[in-house]
Structures are given as C-alpha cells and as structure tokens.
Amino acid sequence: MSYAFISHSSEDKALAEQLAQSLEKERVWFDVWDLNTGDLIPRKLAESIYDSKWFILLASQKAMESRWVRYELNIAIMNWIQDNEYRIIVSRIDDCQVHPELSPFLYVDCPGQPNRAIDEIVKLILAEGGGIVKPAWSKKSQIVNRFKEIAAIEDVTNEGMNFILLWGLYGIGKTVLGERAASQVFNSHVSRFPLTRTHDLLRLSLELSARAKRQLPPPFASDEELLTQSVDSINQLIDNGYIVFFDDIEQILDEEGKFPDFVTLLLEKCHHSREYNIPILLASTRYPNLLPSLKRLSHKSIIEFYYT
C-alpha cells in the first residue's frame, strides 16, 4: 500500500506522531514505529523515502536547521525529479523561513496552528482516490527554464559583479542556470570545475592550468606559486571567452559553511587581480560564508550578486 514519509525535527516528534496516528499506521512511515534496533539509519531512511508515495515535511525553525531533515529532503527532491507521480507536501507549522525553492510544495501553511495543519495534511492524503491535487506548475520549467533568474542576472551585468552565487537544494537547476547565463547573458562558454572533498590547492591549480592550456605548475611549487598560477589560469580562461564555474562547493565547506583556506585565498586574489567584466560563478546546496571583503548587491530567488 502507498504510504507517506513524515520528515520532522526531534523537537516536533509529538506533532509528527499525532499526524502519523491520524493517517493510520499502514499509511505512514514514522521513525518511532518503523526504525528497528540495528538498522543502518541513512540507508533505511533513503529506502523508505524511495518506496513512499508522499513526502511530508513538518517545516519548523528546528526542522530547517536539522541536518537529518536536509538529508531526507534532498532524497525526496531526487525522487520527485525522477518520478512524476511522487508528491512532496511542505507544511509550515511555525514562523520559520521556508526556502524559496520549497514554495511550490507549500500546500499547508498554518504557522502556530498545528492541529489545523494536521487536518489539512490528512485531507490531502486521504482525498478520494488516495491521491492529492497535482500542482499547476511544470516540473521542467521549475528545474530548467529559470527565466526570472536569467533576467535577474541580465539586470546586473553592468554593475561590476565579481561573483554570482547560485545556491539551493540538489536538483533545482543551478548548473543548468549557470550554463544558460553564460551563453545567454555573457555570450561565453562555461569552464566548469566540480569540486570534491579531495580537492586541495595543488589539484585545483593543475586542473585550472590544464583547462587554460598553460604550463603546469612545477613539482614542489610553493602555495604562493600555486595561487598565482591558479589566478593566472582563471584570467586566461576569462580572456579566452569562458566563464569559470566552481560547482558543488558544498563538498569543500566545513560545518560552519567556511571555505578551506586555499579557496578563500584564491577568491581574494581573483577579485583583487583585475576588474572583471565577466563574473566567476559559484554553486552550492549549502549556503557558504563568502569573503568578508565582498559586498552583497542584491538577492533574487536562488541568486546572490557580490562585488568588491
């Protein structure tokens, strides 16, 4: 039988259990009932989300801060992208700020009214035929087109942007948006560098140099030499008509959202080395702490613009 997966913070467990009881046990996956001693929790959660028909997020301030909720939500978004029949229901139960990319799923908005929120969720799940109303928006346009964001980037092309940050949940189209902005706004190609946990200054310098078709840094080069080589390679790529796009930067952030020192130094050198007429793009599923010397010009949807 199709069932709903309830995602919640530990502080909202009592409300989640009330919802689970209202939906009946066979219609819901609830951690208190369905996790067994010895289960590998991440695997069990992923399997249960993939096997569910509905994903219900009880959105509260604590839930928005929870790493487990973020983990579950990312899996649900991936499932939603792959399965046209999959449904995500976000229910705001306090005055938390719901990420703009979750707004299409905000079917129930009852801050401070938890009992009403439960009633509304149950009505959706137990509607005639066992389904819920499909949203009127197109999944493809939500992920791919991004017309408003492209227009927002066009609006600031003459503002001297050093960096454009694209951030949001996995699968919402940050990479596609970066590629489209490069071609449609800046008439450039993209030179994309997906970052991983194994990246260090040497590896990044080698990748940048190879992409720019420059001589590779010498063996045992100092950090200062590697930084200079990296900045020169970025400038070379820009001069050759490319936008440099550092993608997946959440992979290198620490728990506080800070960059490794070598990335901070690289970005500082980049924005001090020249006046860019083409910005550097950054994309992340986590919000990073950017350089203190950068000023945020504006914020629109998943985009933030920074200048010196």
C-alpha positions, 0 to 999 in steps of 0.5 A, a space after each residue: 500500500 502507498 504510504 507517506 514519509 513524515 520528515 520532522 525535527 526531534 523537537 516536533 516528534 509529538 506533532 509528527 506522531 499525532 499526524 502519523 496516528 491520524 493517517 493510520 499506521 499502514 499509511 505512514 512511515 514514522 521513525 518511532 514505529 518503523 526504525 528497528 534496533 540495528 538498522 543502518 539509519 541513512 540507508 533505511 531512511 533513503 529506502 523508505 523515502 524511495 518506496 513512499 508515495 508522499 513526502 511530508 515535511 513538518 517545516 519548523 525553525 528546528 526542522 530547517 536547521 536539522 541536518 537529518 531533515 536536509 538529508 531526507 529532503 534532498 532524497 525526496 527532491 531526487 525522487 520527485 525529479 525522477 518520478 512524476 507521480 511522487 508528491 512532496 507536501 511542505 507544511 509550515 507549522 511555525 514562523 520559520 523561513 521556508 526556502 524559496 525553492 520549497 514554495 511550490 510544495 507549500 500546500 499547508 501553511 498554518 504557522 502556530 496552528 498545528 492541529 489545523 495543519 494536521 487536518 489539512 495534511 490528512 485531507 490531502 492524503 486521504 482525498 478520494 482516490 488516495 491521491 492529492 491535487 497535482 500542482 499547476 506548475 511544470 516540473 521542467 520549467 521549475 528545474 530548467 527554464 529559470 527565466 526570472 533568474 536569467 533576467 535577474 542576472 541580465 539586470 546586473 551585468 553592468 554593475 561590476 559583479 565579481 561573483 554570482 552565487 547560485 545556491 539551493 537544494 540538489 536538483 533545482 537547476 543551478 548548473 543548468 542556470 549557470 550554463 544558460 547565463 553564460 551563453 545567454 547573458 555573457 555570450 561565453 562558454 562555461 569552464 566548469 570545475 566540480 569540486 570534491 572533498 579531495 580537492 586541495 590547492 595543488 589539484 585545483 591549480 593543475 586542473 585550472 592550468 590544464 583547462 587554460 592550456 598553460 604550463 603546469 605548475 612545477 613539482 614542489 611549487 610553493 602555495 604562493 606559486 600555486 595561487 598565482 598560477 591558479 589566478 593566472 589560469 582563471 584570467 586566461 580562461 576569462 580572456 579566452 571567452 569562458 566563464 569559470 564555474 566552481 560547482 558543488 562547493 558544498 563538498 569543500 565547506 566545513 560545518 560552519 559553511 567556511 571555505 578551506 583556506 586555499 579557496 578563500 585565498 584564491 577568491 581574494 586574489 581573483 577579485 583583487 587581480 583585475 576588474 572583471 567584466 565577466 563574473 566567476 560563478 559559484 554553486 552550492 546546496 549549502 549556503 557558504 560564508 563568502 569573503 568578508 571583503 565582498 559586498 552583497 548587491 542584491 538577492 533574487 530567488 536562488 541568486 546572490 550578486 557580490 562585488 568588491 
